[in-house]
Amino acid sequence: MDITTIAKNFTEFYYSQFAAGRGNLAPLYRPHSMLTWEGKQFQGGSNIVQHLTELPFEKVAHKISTFDAQPSSLDMSTLLINVTGLLRVDGDQELQFSQVFVLAKEGESFYVLNDMFRLNLG
């Protein structure tokens, strides 16, 4: 499978799971995974998912504008994905966001090694 297809499949799955219930994202992270959310850092799947589930909104919808992907290692064991788009929380106005993932290969699939999220305000 090519990198663009992996990135497309991952982003579609990630944001659909985020909308369905942020706890559904737990299988995507490992104990050494890292999240930086608006400058706050979290390590470990359980800490990451706890933070995501405690965010102060009920409903969220992401609309992906762009995604780009590159291998981030010579052996293709890690992939870098950059996502931009709009999100709407609890029916409020749309906000621009960017999110960067580093996916690491594990068997025949990938998990989230690094995840960085920022709202693009002002």
Disulfide bonds with the S-S distance in Angstrom:
none
